[in-house]
Amino acid sequence: QVQLVESGGGLVQAGGSLRLSCVASGSIASIITMGWYRQAPGKQRELVADITSRGMTTYVDSVKGRFTISRDNAKNTVYLQMNSLKPEDTSVYYCNGAPRFIFQWGQGTQVTVSS
């Protein structure tokens, strides 16, 4: 069973940057579309960015131009570079298959953006 481990979150001021990483324990993650999701308190989890095995990317409108998703298939790792962070980006961030999750959720990584 594939396990997902997210890291890289933290507390940052508005306008700052963070880079999230997601390491998958199995190689299957390198051949499927992977995505970054986020869930704020009291809100549903939403998919904010995804990337195909060949590197094609899509983003939700609220993060376009600020977030960049990438992957290293050899390392079974997916990244999310987040720039120009806003307080509304505050959430727990998770990775999983996309557009539908197919693996057990990891613990996520908390991103907090202060104004």
FILO-967073 format. One line per 8 residues: number of its first residue (from 1); their letters; for each residue y, x, z of C-alpha. Coordinates in Angstrom, 3 decimals. Example, Ala and Ser with C-alpha at 12.3 -4.5 7.8 and 13.67 -1.06 7.14 Angstrom:
2
1 = as = -4.500:12.300:7.800 | -1.060:13.670:7.140
//
This chain:
115
1 = qvqlvesg = 0.000:0.000:0.000 | 3.395:1.329:-0.988 | 5.763:2.078:1.845 | 9.508:2.276:1.336 | 11.788:4.418:3.473 | 15.536:4.013:3.104 | 18.085:6.449:4.474 | 21.662:7.603:4.091
9 = gglvqagg = 23.570:4.756:5.675 | 26.293:5.161:8.241 | 29.795:4.277:9.334 | 32.548:4.999:6.846 | 36.166:4.007:6.398 | 37.221:1.770:3.551 | 37.547:3.815:0.386 | 34.860:6.231:1.460
17 = slrlscva = 31.504:7.045:-0.089 | 27.850:7.101:0.881 | 24.661:7.983:-0.947 | 21.545:6.047:-0.083 | 18.010:7.226:-0.777 | 14.755:5.312:-0.984 | 11.458:7.150:-1.025 | 8.326:5.285:-2.046
25 = sgsiasii = 4.946:6.466:-0.859 | 3.150:5.454:-4.035 | 3.649:6.500:-7.646 | 3.716:2.913:-8.862 | 7.355:2.815:-7.864 | 8.065:5.342:-10.603 | 6.876:3.035:-13.367 | 8.502:-0.245:-12.421
33 = tmgwyrqa = 12.042:-1.518:-12.167 | 13.421:-0.750:-8.734 | 16.435:-2.235:-7.064 | 18.757:-1.982:-4.116 | 19.278:-5.118:-2.081 | 21.592:-5.824:0.817 | 21.739:-8.389:3.557 | 24.752:-9.062:5.724
41 = pgkqrelv = 24.462:-10.995:9.011 | 24.053:-14.698:8.355 | 23.706:-14.205:4.604 | 20.841:-14.134:2.183 | 19.522:-10.887:0.856 | 20.993:-10.122:-2.559 | 20.072:-7.714:-5.309 | 23.062:-5.489:-6.039
49 = aditsrgm = 21.674:-3.002:-8.553 | 18.471:-2.238:-10.384 | 17.126:0.443:-12.674 | 14.215:0.389:-15.087 | 11.672:3.184:-15.316 | 13.624:4.477:-18.309 | 16.953:4.429:-16.543 | 18.604:1.242:-17.770
57 = ttyvdsvk = 20.793:-0.196:-15.041 | 22.340:-3.513:-14.062 | 24.787:-4.337:-11.291 | 26.112:-7.403:-9.566 | 29.771:-7.954:-10.409 | 30.999:-7.157:-6.913 | 29.814:-3.534:-7.127 | 30.340:-2.732:-10.805
65 = grftisrd = 32.378:0.411:-11.268 | 31.866:1.465:-7.649 | 28.096:1.813:-7.184 | 25.700:3.877:-9.281 | 21.934:3.538:-9.095 | 19.692:6.373:-10.237 | 16.124:7.503:-9.820 | 13.934:10.575:-9.799
73 = nakntvyl = 10.492:9.421:-10.880 | 8.897:12.761:-10.069 | 9.983:12.298:-6.467 | 9.366:8.525:-6.346 | 12.941:8.214:-5.150 | 15.749:5.810:-5.977 | 19.365:6.503:-5.078 | 22.481:4.411:-4.675
81 = qmnslkpe = 25.795:6.222:-4.849 | 28.454:4.011:-3.305 | 32.116:4.842:-3.846 | 35.321:3.026:-2.971 | 33.513:1.192:-0.233 | 34.985:-2.035:1.105 | 34.472:-3.814:4.425 | 32.581:-6.555:2.562
89 = dtsvyycn = 29.960:-3.963:1.579 | 28.864:-3.850:5.209 | 25.174:-4.762:5.228 | 21.697:-3.473:5.739 | 20.551:-1.988:2.438 | 16.953:-2.093:1.237 | 15.100:-1.003:-1.861 | 12.200:-2.774:-3.510
97 = gaprfifq = 10.890:-3.809:-6.870 | 13.312:-5.851:-8.945 | 14.257:-8.482:-9.851 | 11.594:-9.744:-7.472 | 10.443:-7.729:-4.523 | 6.792:-6.792:-4.662 | 6.385:-4.367:-1.790 | 6.606:-4.834:1.930
105 = wgqgtqvt = 10.199:-4.367:3.009 | 11.174:-1.114:4.669 | 13.408:-0.883:7.701 | 16.543:-0.635:5.603 | 19.594:1.482:6.269 | 22.768:0.149:7.872 | 26.050:0.607:6.055 | 29.190:-0.232:7.995
113 = vss = 32.602:-0.016:6.372 | 35.616:-0.157:8.639 | 39.005:-1.385:7.462
//
